[in-house]
Amino acid sequence: MRILIALGGNAMTAADGQARPEDQRAAITEAAEPIADLVAAGHQLLLTHGNGPQVGNLLVKNELAADVVAPVPLDWCGAQTQATVGMLLMNALDRALSARGLAARTAALVSRTLVDPGDEGMRTFTKPVGRYLTRAEAEKLMAHGQRFVEVPQRGWRRVVASPRPRKALDMPAAEALLDAGYVVVCSGGGGIPTVRAEDGTLHGVEAVIDKDLTAALLAEQIAANVLVIATDVESVVTDWGTPKAAPIGRVTSTRLREIAREQGFAAGSMGPKVDAVIQFAERAGGTGIITSLHRLADSVGGTVGTQVVPAATTSASRSA
């Protein structure tokens, strides 16, 4: 099968959220093991990943150096973190594949995602990024054109545009590499947000694209059979944190949409993941899965995780 795996931020950092180089290297080395198992089982894999902690680190460097050098724009931050995480994934996967006696090769692409300059998300600056600053610290960056909002009791935080992804621009290269037998890493962090000017030229923009929605778009564009969003829980859970909490097993996209309306999954955590697997099931006709990184093989086998299928495939069900 052709499988797209979207690695969450937990696969890139230590368990406590630390993102020091040694933390990232260790976490990615661990993440490579279940991925290599899927390659050993004969599947064709494309990987994408989050980059929140990595971009956060770059933003802190921007803040500290703002008096000395101009801050690096967000599209540049995205490109830099794609290259860094891609390199770490390639090294870790090469070791894991070699340990299994596999000759599969790896490749990472610096990848752009097309967005619409007229998208509502480009006009409303609501996506918070980076850490909380004092007013004086924020004013240094506002002088460079950045936008900040004051959060009572917390401080000042940067807000940016967050448009929906329209097209993964570099998929022809990714498909060529997949067809040549590579395990491909691309569109990290949702892809570098890019707009097309009236003259047809492409330009990066200061924005953040939801990585899960880009993963669904990627999976559709490469005609994947399965989209797996790997996170830190084994499945989506209804009534989280209450005595009625229950995992969602195999479910149709229609039913999951109803559950999402009832549950109000948070926009900053499970909400985009649920939207992504619904979108993939409905638009591409494949199976969308939300599960933990360490249950990848079992989830592809259909035994664990929230398995989202097109509405005509089966009736909704929940499993305890």
Secondary structure, 3 states (H helix, E strand, C coil): CEEEEEECHHHCCCCCCCCCHHHHHHHHHHHHHHHHHHHHCCCEEEEEECCHHHHHHHHHHHHHHCCCCCCCCHHHHHHHHHHHHHHHHHHHHHHHHHHCCCCCEEEECCCEEECCCCCHHHHCCCEEEEEEECHHHHHHHHCCCCCEEEECCCEEEEEEECCCCCEECCHHHHHHHHHCCEEEECCHHHCEEEEECCCCCEEECCECCCHHHHHHHHHHHCCCCEEEEEECCCCCEECCCCCCCEECCEEEHHHHHHHHHHHCCCCCCHHHHHHHHHHHHHHHCCEEEEEEHHHHHHHHCCCCCEEEECCCCCCCCCCC
